[in-house]
Amino acid sequence: MTCKIIDSPGAVFTVWGSPSKKDVDEVHDAMKRVAARVGHPVVYVTRVPTDAPAPDEVVRKYLDANMSAMIQSCSSYHVIMEGTGFLAAIKRGILTRLLQPIWKKKVFHVHADARDVLSSLAGDERAAAEEVLSLAERRGYLRCPAPTGQALPATPV
């Protein structure tokens, strides 16, 4: 698996490598499981490291085909697309323009940094995101390179 998933009450976090259809299914399953456990849609935060390759055409089509089902489990969807400079800003803008129309207003967000996620949330959603981001930080998932399917270096929890 080239994505790493963490969940907490009310939130799911992933860090992506080169995604596969199986990864998409596992992320969706985690979102559904956490939403069922807490009784409402969850905050979904996904981090795309600068070295993560774009999904191939098969995975892009699969993600497109499953996005409407995934949306049902989300109260808000946050993509952390890292990088600085003009090119990184253009990538974030393109992603926003492509995906924003399929989401309700103020549900889909693209950020340059994990810290930016919290500024777009309030109340229980913010608390859920703080917890899952704290878990991700302790496991090193906010700083690691794109997962390759190999175990990420161990970090103290």
N, C-alpha and C positions, 0 to 999 in steps of 0.2 A: 504494500500500500504506500503510495507516495503522497498521502496527505495524513496529517496527524490531527486527531479530534480530541477535544476536551469538552465536557459538559458540566454544568452546574445548574442549580435550580433556576430556571428561567432563561438560560443562555447556552449557546453552543458556539465554540470557537474551533476554527480549523486553520492550519497552515498548509499551503499547497506546494507540491512539487510538480511533477508532470502528471496531471490527473488522468484517471482511467474511468470507465463506466462504473466499475466496482466502487471506486472512491466516491463518485456521485451518489450511488445507492447507499453507501455507508453513512455519508453526511446526511442524506435525507432521512434515513432510519433514525439517526441520532436526534435530528430535529423533531421528528414525530414522537419519539420515545419521551423526550424531555417535555414537549408540549402536553402529552397525555398525562405525564406525572404531575405537572403543575396546574393542569386544567385550563391552559390558555396558550396562545401563540408565544413564541420565544424570540429573544434578541439573537440574531445570528451575526457573528463576526468572523470574517475570513481574511487571512493575511496572505498576500501574494509577494514573496520576496523578490528582490530585483533580479535574481538569477533563475527564477522559475520560468520554464518555457511556457509558451502559449499552448492551450489544449489543441490536440490535433482535430481534424475535421470530424471524425467519428464522434469524439467526446463532445465537441461543440454542439453537434446536432442532437446528441443524447441529452445534454444539459438543456438545450432549448426546448426539447420535447417534454422534459420533466420540470421545467421552471414553474409552470402554473401550479403543479401539485406541491412543490416546495414552498411556494408563496403562502400556501394555506397554513403552514406551521410557523410563520414568521410574523412578529409584530413590527420588527424593523430588521433591515438587512444592511450590513456594513462591510464594505470591501476596503481593506487597507492595501492600497497599491503603492508600494514604496518607491522611492527614488526622488531625486531633486532635479531641478533645472527644467528647461523648456520642454524637452521630450517627455519627461515624466508627467508634467502638467497636461500635456496634450493627450497622453494615454488615459489619464484620469477623466479628462473632459469627454473623450470619445466613449469610454465605458459608461459614463453617466448618461450621455445622450442616447446610447443604444438601449440601456436597461430601464431608465427612469419612466418611459411611457407605459410600461407594463405594470408598474407599481402604483399604489395609492400615493397621494401627495405626502411628502415627508416620511416615507418609509424606506426608500432606497438611498444609501449614502456612499460616497467614495471618499476616502481619507488618505492623506499622505503618511500618517503616523498613527499608531495605536492610541496615543493620548487624545487625538481628535475625536475618537468615537464617543467618549464620555460627554463632550460638550454638546452633542446632538441629542442627548437623552436626559430624562428626568425621572424622579420617583423610583418605582420598582424596577423599571427597565434599566435605569442607570445603576442601581444596586446590583442587578443581575450581571450587567456588563462589567462592572468593577470586579466582581468575584471571579468571573471566568477569565478576565484579563490578568488578574493577580495569579491565578493558577497557571496561565500560559507563561507569564513572566518567570515564575518559580521553576518551570520546566525548561526554560530557555527558548520557548517557541516564539518569543517576540524579537529575538536577535539571530536566530539560526538561519543558515542558508536553506534553500529549498530542499525538502526531504527527497531522498532518492530511493526509498524502499529499505534502506539500511537503517539500523537503529540510530537515532540522534544521540549525541554525546550525553552521558548521564549528568544531571544537575541536581543538586540537593532540593528537596521540596520543603 
